[in-house]
Amino acid sequence: MSVNKQLEILLEELGVSQREFARETSLSNQTVNNIIAGRHVTKSDIIEKILTRYPDLNMNWFFTGIGQHWTSENGKRTIANVLSTGTQILMDQSKEIEHLKEIIKLKDEIIEGLKAQIKK
């Protein structure tokens, strides 16, 4: 099997989108898209980023399709880490949304203040 097919299998197994995988591995969305489309030669820096995020991933399986997906029985632990990371991302996004709401509220107050000054 090719790396692009292995990556598709991995994303499905982990239950993450290409975008989530890119974010979790610090790869660009374009790099992940190119790998899956078969337009990207997988370089050592890309492999390093994937292994940093998924240290139990069996690189032999990733490159050849031979063997188990994970190097230990702790593969499920890695999936749990993905879920934990996803939860953290959602929490961070929720905080960001609240922060943006505060900024919008302040902006609206400034606009109302300016409108009041114009009417005078």
N, C-alpha and C positions, 0 to 999 in steps of 0.2 A: 504494500500500500504506500501511497505517497503522503508526505507530511500534511498536505492540505486536507486530505481525507481524515487523517489522524486528528488534526485540529478540530474538524467538524465533529468527530466522535467525542473528543474531549469536552467540547463546549456543551454538547448534548448531555453527556454524563454529569457534568458539573451543574447543568441547568442555568447556564449564563449566556447572555447574548455576546455577539462579537464586541460590542461597545463596552460591556461590563468586563470582558476578558482583557480588552486593551487597557482599560483603566486600572484593573487589578495588577497587571504585569508591567505597567508604565510603558507600554508600546502605543504607537499611534493607531488610531482607527484604520488609517490607510494601510499601515503595515499588516495588521491582522486581515484586512480585506484582501490584500495582495497575496498573503500566504494561502488563504482559503481559495482564492481564484487560481492558484498555481502560478502566479506571476512573480513570486519572490523566492530568492534563494535564501534559505534560513542561515543567518550568520551567527557567529559565536555570541555577539552581544545580545541578540534576540533570545537565544537559548539560555543565556545567563539570566535574563529577566524572567523567563518562564520558570526556570528552576528555582529562582529566588522566591517566587510566589508559590510554587508547587514543588517543594523539595522532594516529595515522595513520588513524583511522576517518573516513570520508567522511560528514560530517553531511548533505550533500545526499542521499546514498543513504539514510541513516538515516531522514530525514523523508519522502522521496518514493519511495524504491525505485528511483530513476533513477541510473544510473552504476555505477561500481565501488564495492565495499565499502570499499576502502582508498584513501587519497590518494596513496600511493606504492607502489613495488614492494616496499617494506619491510613490507608487511602480515604476511608470514611472520615477520619479526622480532618483531612484536607478539605473534604466537601463541607464539613462543619465549619471550618475556617472561612470558606467561601460564604456560607450563610451568615456567619458573624460579620464578615466584612460588608456584605450587602446591607445588613441591619445598620451598621455604623454609617454607611454611605447615606442611607435613608434618614438617619438621625441628623447627619451633617446637613443634608439638603433641607430638612425641616427647619433647622436653625437658620440657614441661609434665607429661606422663604420668610421667616419671621423678621429677620433683619431687613430684608427688602420691603416688607410691609411697613416697618417703622420709617424707613427712608421715604416711602411714598406718602405716608401720613405727614411727615415733616414738610415734604415738598408741597402737598396740598395746603398746609397751613401757611406756608410762605406765599403761595399763589393767592390765597384768600386775603392775606395781609396786603399784598400789592394791589389787589382789586379795590380794597377798602381805601387805600391811599389815592388811587386814581379817581375814585368817586368824590373825594374831598376837593 
